[in-house]
Amino acid sequence: MEEKESFLKQKIDIESPNRNIVPITTSIGNDGKLSVGGCSIEELVKKYDSPLYILDEITLRKSCRAYKKSLEKYYPGKSLPIYASKANSSIFMSNLISSEGLGLDAVSEGELLTALQGGVPNNKIVFHGNNKSDKEIEFAVKNNIKIIVDNDYDLERLDEISNSLNQNLEIMIRFTPGIECHTHEYIRTGSFDSKFGFGIEYLNILFEKISKTNHLKLNGLHAHIGSQIFELDPHKDLGEIMVNVILDANKFGHDIQKLNVGGGLGIKYTENDDPPSIDEWVKTISTSVVKACKKHNLDLPILMCEPGRSIVSTAGITIYKIGAFKEIPGIRTYLSVDGGMSDNPRPITYQSNYSACLVSNPFNIKSKKKYTIAGKHCESGDLLFKEIELADCKTGDLICVFGTGAYNISMSSNYNRIPRPAALLVCNGEAEIIQKRESPSDLLRYDVLPDRFIKQN
Ligand code: LLP
């Protein structure tokens, strides 16, 4: 049988990082060992310990620039890409995104605060959420952040706030366009049966309601159809549907100047994944909006999109150290690492697949074996890989998992009171900490023993 070539030998698509498994700067040194951003991973682990999240700055910036460049090409002068910060929210990410001229989408006061502290201008932030608290809404209004109204409860409260301030408030609304796409059901949001947004069939009633408010100015529409999508047709359809909704809103006197088409472009986690490029995605959605506007003689609205995963996922890797082995003869060999479902809950939540290699033998030179990579949590399902081929390895060897930049650190937990790993940024041979490693004592910070228990002991 012909030997399959390692994914590490595949040609890198410099223009569209989401089409690669590995960060753009990944290389194998003369010593045969893996490095990223010009930094030897083995050296980084010696200095910063493991598990370790690493982000490659060049890949991150390339992804941001790809969205900006393609939007300029297909939708000149009237667009704003917005980073969906739920993918990976930090002061560093907010700062980088903002330095590239992107806006940011936040879904909680925590994400809003992170964005503002990271330097994202408030007029480039949008605030989403299907159950915003009063406090969150007040925070957004006070900071002049555009709110995306998700439901009647949002609308009622914004109506009240704008009346009490006697001040106009610009709003956008989120609706479900009724588009089905092929992705995991938990990350599919644009179909009719979704907890997010107004049903498309309700919009005329909503438009009328908004026209009757004193101070709410509806000037934008939002829809997001799902995540990790490889097809282009759903976004082509979305452009057309959204333009039709502009026409409906116009009938009620609303001047829609902004269309936010959400995010959703998939990335290549494994060799079986073949997502479109950022350019193809932007071209599809832009041409669909331009064509539909032409057809109806409408001025082009400002086009916004909200990529999360395709900005940050491929830039990120996670390094684990191998500890225990357990061989069950004739069945499998478990290899346990020093992290797992608390730093990457995606395999246990969505049965997600990743690619990985050994840091000291990335090409699996010499013997190859099948392993099951287990996390260290007290949960049988805490498996990062059900079956993976790696070169023969031993306790103390390092494993690099690719594509972990999105929805890993942001979905991490302290299950089993395991501290979160540190996160590093690498670029041109330098590594800098962007999130400190937690310690077990950090995890006790918010524990409180009521006085009467202290007395008892
Ligand atoms: N905009 C809205 C309103 C969203 O709800 C999302 C993702 C995005 C933008 C960004 O989508 P992206 O470009 O990243 O596909 N935890 C799941 C993904 C949940 C996505 C939630 N919404 C996962 O790990 O796969």
Boltz pocket constraint, residues with backbone or C-beta under 6 A from the ligand:
constraints:
  - pocket:
      binder: B
      contacts: [[A, 84], [A, 86], [A, 87], [A, 105], [A, 128], [A, 186], [A, 187], [A, 189], [A, 224], [A, 226], [A, 227], [A, 228], [A, 262], [A, 263], [A, 264], [A, 265], [A, 306], [A, 307], [A, 308], [A, 309], [A, 310], [A, 346], [A, 350], [A, 406], [A, 407], [A, 411]]
      max_distance: 6.0
